[in-house]
Amino acid sequence: MQPARLTAAGDLEATPDPRRRLRAPGGRLVLRASAVAAALLAAVPLVYLVVRVAQADGSDIIDALWNARIATLMVNTVGLVLAVSAACLVLGVATAWLLVRTDLPGRRVWLVTSSLALAVPSYVAAFGWIATTDLRGFWGAFLVLTLCNLPLVTLPTIAALRLANSASEDVARTLGRTRWRAFIEATWPQIRPASFAGVLLVALYVLSDFGSVALMRYQAFTWAIQVAYESLFDRTLAAVMSVVLAVMGIALVAAERRLRGAQARMGSTVAARTAPVPVVLGRWRWLAHGGLAVLAALSLGVPLGALARYLLLRTETSTSVRPGDLLADTLSTVGLAAAGAAVALALALPIGILAARFRSRLATVTESASYLGLALPGIVVGLSLVFFSLNVAPMLYQSIWMLAFAYGVLFLPKAVGAVRTSIVQVEPGLEDVARTMGLSPARVWTRVTARIAWPGIGAGVLLVALTAMKELPATLLLRPTGTETLATSLWRLTSGTAYAAAAPYALVLIAVAAVPALLLTREVAGGRRHPEETL
């Protein structure tokens, strides 16, 4: 029925249908144009690689592709990605289940300890393991990357379990299913999208990580690309390997999309959910406590213990660190990370909304393009933006704006995933009701969609800021002259084997990164409110 309004003369006058206003071609055109523009900006590194490869001789490209070393690097990289992703999926889902669906005492404490691993940079964790053990090679890289990335699966799975409807699992139990089979058949389809989204971030991070694989002396693609750029000065070989890495990243995104499937929405968001009855662990709780304690000791205890050891050594050797320099590096780290998170959010909003609300090839392409930055090593993204700034915007070369843009491109997938999954959780019917009440599209967004989706979107912004604080390769290339962050100062001191002097920077970096990690944990621990509670 066409909505109407009362005129000054007392007559009823038909008003334009607000639903048609939002769904008019103009509104969709703006959203699609914004998403395409954001995707093109995110694809700047790929454009750089295409230009670099196109300028190379054809025989050199063929030689690089058919090099036996490329095959070895691909096997090594794919093996590491699969192993870390599988381990994070199993351990992350198991940890989330223990913290949400059981009567395990001290669950909030374990949630905090299991999340703080996000605050430890992988290269700091690798340094801690090297300083205390003889672990090297594949198993060293596998252990470090699994421990550092495990919260990327645990946290979204916890959030999904809190939103999941347990009534279907109860029904499966009454039909004679075992607890394990009831979980797989009824609950897993509901939490699978969130778990696989976390696994995708883990896989892309492993694909692009350089610090830990270099310290563990494991020959992966990122290590070979860094060597080709810095030591061999073979830009063609490095560009070809980067293109291969980008293709692998696109394949990962496509595989995750197929495995994710259509999100199971078992029960309406506005319908009452049955509170799950906690599983009584009994004597198994001690085994659960032991497993979580082992994970905390390995992910936090080892790197922090190694840093504490060097901090004591600094005291014994009277190695001095200027508090003013430490404070300046801390402030620049926080400021640049916040700017990068703002850029990532601005780029992610149109892409995430388009992916959540429209099933089209354009939505698929723009979302896939947004994941390219995380699949490439930081040095490739840094060099591409140096190329871009010198040729397109010289005034931005070595400015904080270009570095913030680099953070936005590098960690855009984290923001896109948060926006998409958060918008999906908003029932379209709620937006339709708001439109029939005469609200404009902008008011519908601010009063309904954004209010419901903001907790998840805010968590994604925190995750981007947290990751940007630890970024190293692109920061080394793009930071303005005279600007240092905690990560670059740490790298400078450790490169000169001044490990005792580097320890305070590493500890402050972990402490600063722990703040968004704890805020992220608080968001998950508090649980997402149901949509009807926000209206």
WODAPE-V639730 format. One record per residue. N is the residue number from 0. PHI is phi as a letter, one per 30 degrees, with the letter a starting at -180 (none if undefined). PSI is psi in whole degrees, -180 to 180 (* if undefined). D_LAST is the distance of its C-alpha to the last C-alpha in Angstrom with 2 decimals. Layout:
((N,PHI,PSI,D_LAST) (N,PHI,PSI,D_LAST))
This chain:
((0,none,136,24.43) (1,d,124,24.65) (2,d,151,22.19) (3,b,163,24.19) (4,b,157,24.19) (5,d,126,26.58) (6,d,172,29.31) (7,d,-26,31.30) (8,d,-3,34.03) (9,j,8,31.89) (10,c,156,31.91) (11,d,131,29.18) (12,b,132,28.94) (13,d,138,27.44) (14,c,154,24.89) (15,e,141,24.47) (16,d,119,22.13) (17,d,-28,19.14) (18,d,-38,19.14) (19,d,-32,22.75) (20,d,-45,22.09) (21,d,-36,20.10) (22,c,13,22.50) (23,d,154,25.50) (24,e,-32,28.22) (25,d,-44,27.71) (26,d,-45,24.20) (27,d,-36,25.43) (28,d,-42,28.60) (29,d,-44,26.98) (30,d,-45,24.96) (31,d,-41,28.13) (32,d,-41,30.33) (33,d,-41,28.16) (34,d,-41,28.17) (35,d,-43,31.93) (36,d,-43,32.58) (37,d,-40,30.74) (38,d,-38,32.62) (39,d,-40,35.89) (40,d,-39,35.42) (41,d,-23,34.71) (42,d,6,37.87) (43,e,-44,40.14) (44,e,-39,41.73) (45,d,-38,42.59) (46,d,-43,44.13) (47,e,-44,46.23) (48,d,-41,47.46) (49,d,-44,48.35) (50,d,-44,50.30) (51,d,-43,52.04) (52,d,-39,53.04) (53,d,-29,54.13) (54,d,-12,56.47) (55,d,161,58.13) (56,d,142,61.19) (57,e,-39,60.65) (58,d,-36,63.08) (59,d,-37,61.28) (60,d,-44,58.00) (61,d,-43,59.75) (62,d,-39,61.49) (63,d,-40,58.27) (64,d,-36,56.51) (65,c,14,59.48) (66,d,133,60.05) (67,d,-28,60.29) (68,d,-33,58.37) (69,d,-43,55.29) (70,d,-41,55.42) (71,d,-44,55.76) (72,d,-37,52.85) (73,d,-44,50.68) (74,d,-45,51.61) (75,d,-44,50.96) (76,d,-47,47.58) (77,d,-41,46.36) (78,d,-42,47.64) (79,d,-42,45.80) (80,d,-47,42.50) (81,d,-43,42.74) (82,d,-48,43.82) (83,d,-42,41.14) (84,d,-45,38.35) (85,d,-43,39.55) (86,d,-42,39.93) (87,d,-37,36.46) (88,d,-49,34.93) (89,d,-51,36.86) (90,d,-37,36.51) (91,d,-45,32.85) (92,d,-41,31.75) (93,d,-43,34.08) (94,d,-43,32.81) (95,d,-42,29.15) (96,d,-42,30.12) (97,d,-38,32.04) (98,d,-15,29.21) (99,c,-41,26.49) (100,c,7,28.36) (101,b,173,31.31) (102,c,27,32.28) (103,e,123,33.83) (104,d,150,34.15) (105,i,33,32.98) (106,d,-37,30.39) (107,d,-37,28.50) (108,d,-45,31.86) (109,d,-31,32.73) (110,d,-42,29.41) (111,d,-48,30.27) (112,d,-36,33.88) (113,d,-19,33.09) (114,c,-24,30.76) (115,d,-15,33.14) (116,d,-23,35.42) (117,d,-26,33.19) (118,d,-10,34.58) (119,c,114,38.16) (120,d,145,39.50) (121,d,-34,41.43) (122,d,-29,44.59) (123,d,-42,44.42) (124,d,-43,44.02) (125,d,-40,46.91) (126,d,-41,48.97) (127,d,-42,48.40) (128,d,-37,49.59) (129,d,-36,52.57) (130,d,-22,53.55) (131,c,-17,53.59) (132,b,176,54.55) (133,c,16,56.60) (134,d,128,53.72) (135,b,178,53.89) (136,i,-151,53.44) (137,e,-49,51.06) (138,d,-33,50.23) (139,d,-48,49.59) (140,d,-40,47.19) (141,d,-47,45.54) (142,d,-48,45.01) (143,d,-48,43.71) (144,d,-33,41.28) (145,d,-47,39.99) (146,d,-39,39.39) (147,d,-28,37.73) (148,c,-5,35.39) (149,e,-40,34.52) (150,d,-22,31.15) (151,d,-23,30.03) (152,c,-39,30.02) (153,d,-48,29.23) (154,d,-50,25.92) (155,d,-30,24.15) (156,d,-38,25.70) (157,d,-47,24.35) (158,d,-41,20.78) (159,d,-38,21.44) (160,d,-35,23.06) (161,d,-32,20.13) (162,d,-19,17.94) (163,d,145,20.92) (164,d,118,21.33) (165,d,-5,24.52) (166,d,-40,25.24) (167,d,-35,27.30) (168,d,-37,29.32) (169,d,-40,30.05) (170,d,-43,31.27) (171,d,-37,33.47) (172,d,-39,34.93) (173,d,-22,35.85) (174,d,5,37.65) (175,j,6,39.90) (176,d,146,38.43) (177,d,163,39.10) (178,e,-40,36.28) (179,d,-46,36.97) (180,d,-36,37.10) (181,d,-38,33.95) (182,d,-46,32.09) (183,d,-41,33.59) (184,d,-32,32.95) (185,c,-43,29.47) (186,c,-39,27.65) (187,e,-42,29.36) (188,e,-27,28.13) (189,d,-34,24.51) (190,c,-8,25.24) (191,e,-44,27.98) (192,e,-42,26.06) (193,d,-42,24.88) (194,d,-44,28.37) (195,d,-31,30.21) (196,d,-40,28.12) (197,d,-41,29.28) (198,d,-38,32.79) (199,d,-44,32.86) (200,d,-40,32.18) (201,d,-48,34.90) (202,d,-43,37.33) (203,d,-36,36.85) (204,d,-45,37.30) (205,d,-38,40.47) (206,d,-33,41.68) (207,c,-6,41.48) (208,d,138,42.36) (209,c,-43,45.66) (210,e,-50,46.08) (211,d,-41,46.16) (212,d,-33,48.26) (213,d,-45,50.68) (214,d,-34,51.12) (215,d,-1,51.54) (216,h,44,54.03) (217,c,125,52.41) (218,d,94,53.20) (219,c,177,50.01) (220,e,-44,49.23) (221,d,-39,47.60) (222,d,-45,50.66) (223,d,-38,53.01) (224,d,-43,51.06) (225,d,-42,51.15) (226,d,-42,54.88) (227,d,-38,55.57) (228,d,-43,53.91) (229,c,-37,55.32) (230,c,-48,58.64) (231,d,-18,59.93) (232,h,32,58.62) (233,c,86,58.23) (234,d,-32,55.27) (235,d,-48,55.91) (236,d,-43,55.78) (237,d,-40,52.66) (238,d,-41,50.95) (239,d,-45,51.96) (240,d,-35,50.66) (241,d,-38,47.36) (242,d,-43,47.05) (243,e,-42,47.71) (244,d,-40,45.01) (245,d,-41,42.53) (246,d,-41,43.48) (247,d,-38,42.89) (248,d,-43,39.42) (249,d,-40,38.62) (250,d,-38,40.03) (251,d,-43,37.77) (252,d,-43,34.65) (253,d,-42,35.93) (254,d,-41,36.76) (255,d,-38,33.35) (256,d,-37,31.71) (257,d,-42,34.04) (258,d,-33,33.57) (259,d,-43,29.79) (260,i,-172,29.82) (261,d,133,26.90) (262,d,128,23.98) (263,d,122,23.88) (264,c,76,20.59) (265,d,100,21.91) (266,j,143,19.40) (267,d,150,16.05) (268,d,-32,13.19) (269,d,-4,11.33) (270,d,155,14.69) (271,d,135,15.92) (272,c,145,18.09) (273,d,125,21.43) (274,d,127,22.01) (275,d,143,25.16) (276,d,122,28.32) (277,e,140,29.75) (278,d,127,33.07) (279,d,117,35.89) (280,d,-28,37.99) (281,i,-133,40.89) (282,d,-12,43.68) (283,d,-12,41.97) (284,d,-31,39.67) (285,d,-37,42.60) (286,d,-39,42.91) (287,d,-45,39.20) (288,e,-43,39.61) (289,d,-42,42.71) (290,d,-44,41.15) (291,d,-36,38.21) (292,d,-38,40.75) (293,d,-44,42.95) (294,d,-43,40.15) (295,d,-41,39.29) (296,d,-40,43.00) (297,d,-39,43.62) (298,d,-31,40.64) (299,c,-43,40.70) (300,d,-44,43.97) (301,d,-54,46.37) (302,d,-40,45.21) (303,d,-36,44.55) (304,d,-42,47.90) (305,d,-40,49.73) (306,d,-39,48.19) (307,d,-38,49.08) (308,d,-46,52.60) (309,d,-29,53.00) (310,d,-40,51.50) (311,d,-38,54.23) (312,d,-36,56.77) (313,d,-39,55.68) (314,d,-40,56.43) (315,d,-34,59.80) (316,c,2,60.80) (317,h,34,59.51) (318,d,125,57.41) (319,c,145,55.53) (320,b,128,52.09) (321,d,118,51.29) (322,e,-33,48.10) (323,d,-42,47.56) (324,d,-41,47.56) (325,d,-42,45.17) (326,d,-42,42.72) (327,d,-42,43.04) (328,d,-37,42.41) (329,d,-45,39.34) (330,d,-42,37.84) (331,d,-36,38.65) (332,d,-48,37.17) (333,d,-44,33.80) (334,d,-45,33.77) (335,d,-38,34.78) (336,d,-41,32.31) (337,d,-41,29.40) (338,d,-42,30.74) (339,d,-38,31.12) (340,d,-38,27.56) (341,d,-42,26.39) (342,d,-45,28.76) (343,d,-41,27.61) (344,d,-43,23.94) (345,d,-40,25.06) (346,d,-32,27.18) (347,d,-30,24.78) (348,e,-54,21.74) (349,d,-37,23.56) (350,d,-46,25.42) (351,d,-41,22.52) (352,d,-43,20.35) (353,d,-42,23.50) (354,d,-32,24.35) (355,d,-32,20.98) (356,c,-15,20.63) (357,b,130,24.32) (358,c,98,27.24) (359,b,165,30.18) (360,d,-35,33.20) (361,d,-42,31.97) (362,d,-41,28.82) (363,d,-44,31.16) (364,d,-45,33.67) (365,d,-39,31.35) (366,d,-41,29.65) (367,d,-40,33.14) (368,d,-32,34.45) (369,d,-19,31.82) (370,d,-3,33.25) (371,d,-39,36.78) (372,d,-41,36.61) (373,d,-19,35.91) (374,d,-10,38.77) (375,c,148,41.31) (376,d,152,43.03) (377,e,-34,42.07) (378,d,-35,45.56) (379,d,-44,45.20) (380,d,-41,41.93) (381,d,-47,43.58) (382,d,-37,46.71) (383,d,-38,44.82) (384,d,-28,42.99) (385,d,-45,46.31) (386,d,-44,47.73) (387,d,-47,44.79) (388,d,-39,44.93) (389,d,-32,48.73) (390,c,-24,48.87) (391,c,-45,45.77) (392,b,76,44.55) (393,e,-29,47.39) (394,d,-17,45.75) (395,c,-3,43.03) (396,d,131,45.62) (397,h,47,45.27) (398,c,161,42.40) (399,d,-26,39.26) (400,d,-39,37.28) (401,d,-37,39.12) (402,d,-41,38.62) (403,d,-39,34.86) (404,d,-38,34.88) (405,d,-43,36.89) (406,d,-42,34.32) (407,d,-41,31.61) (408,d,-44,33.80) (409,d,-41,34.94) (410,c,19,31.58) (411,e,-39,29.51) (412,e,-36,29.21) (413,d,-39,27.23) (414,d,-41,24.62) (415,d,-45,24.73) (416,d,-41,24.32) (417,d,-43,21.24) (418,d,-47,19.61) (419,d,-52,20.70) (420,d,-32,19.66) (421,d,-41,16.19) (422,d,-37,15.62) (423,d,-34,17.20) (424,d,-16,14.68) (425,d,120,11.94) (426,d,126,12.58) (427,e,-28,14.14) (428,d,-33,13.20) (429,d,-40,9.52) (430,d,-38,11.20) (431,d,-41,13.74) (432,d,-42,11.64) (433,d,-37,10.31) (434,d,-39,14.04) (435,d,-18,15.36) (436,d,3,13.60) (437,j,9,15.85) (438,d,141,13.86) (439,d,163,16.34) (440,e,-39,16.30) (441,d,-41,15.93) (442,d,-36,12.86) (443,d,-41,11.32) (444,d,-47,12.38) (445,d,-36,11.29) (446,c,-21,7.80) (447,b,-69,6.92) (448,d,-51,10.05) (449,d,-38,11.16) (450,d,-36,8.26) (451,d,-41,8.46) (452,d,-17,12.20) (453,e,-40,13.25) (454,e,-44,14.42) (455,d,-40,16.75) (456,d,-43,17.82) (457,d,-37,18.55) (458,d,-38,20.59) (459,d,-39,22.55) (460,d,-42,23.29) (461,d,-39,24.58) (462,d,-38,26.69) (463,d,-47,28.20) (464,d,-41,29.08) (465,d,-45,30.56) (466,d,-36,32.71) (467,d,-32,33.79) (468,d,-29,35.20) (469,c,-4,37.60) (470,d,141,38.66) (471,b,-58,42.41) (472,e,-49,44.35) (473,d,-34,42.42) (474,d,-40,42.21) (475,d,-36,45.98) (476,d,-36,46.57) (477,c,-11,44.07) (478,d,144,43.76) (479,d,153,45.35) (480,e,129,48.85) (481,i,-7,48.86) (482,c,130,45.25) (483,b,148,44.88) (484,c,172,41.99) (485,d,-38,42.25) (486,d,-43,42.67) (487,d,-38,45.45) (488,d,-39,47.28) (489,d,-44,47.10) (490,d,-41,48.52) (491,d,-43,51.23) (492,d,-40,52.41) (493,d,-30,52.43) (494,d,-29,54.25) (495,c,15,56.95) (496,h,24,56.96) (497,c,65,55.86) (498,d,-38,53.70) (499,d,-41,54.02) (500,d,-26,52.83) (501,d,-22,49.93) (502,e,-46,48.62) (503,d,-38,46.84) (504,d,-41,45.04) (505,d,-43,43.91) (506,d,-41,42.69) (507,d,-39,40.80) (508,d,-44,39.24) (509,d,-41,38.04) (510,d,-42,36.78) (511,d,-43,34.84) (512,d,-21,33.40) (513,d,-24,32.42) (514,d,-55,29.81) (515,d,-30,27.38) (516,d,-42,28.40) (517,d,-38,27.38) (518,d,-40,24.03) (519,d,-42,23.50) (520,d,-40,24.63) (521,d,-39,22.32) (522,d,-44,19.31) (523,d,-42,20.78) (524,d,-35,21.86) (525,d,-23,18.50) (526,i,150,17.03) (527,d,136,13.95) (528,d,152,10.79) (529,d,152,9.67) (530,e,-38,6.93) (531,d,-18,5.56) (532,d,-12,5.72) (533,c,-10,3.78) (534,d,*,0.00))
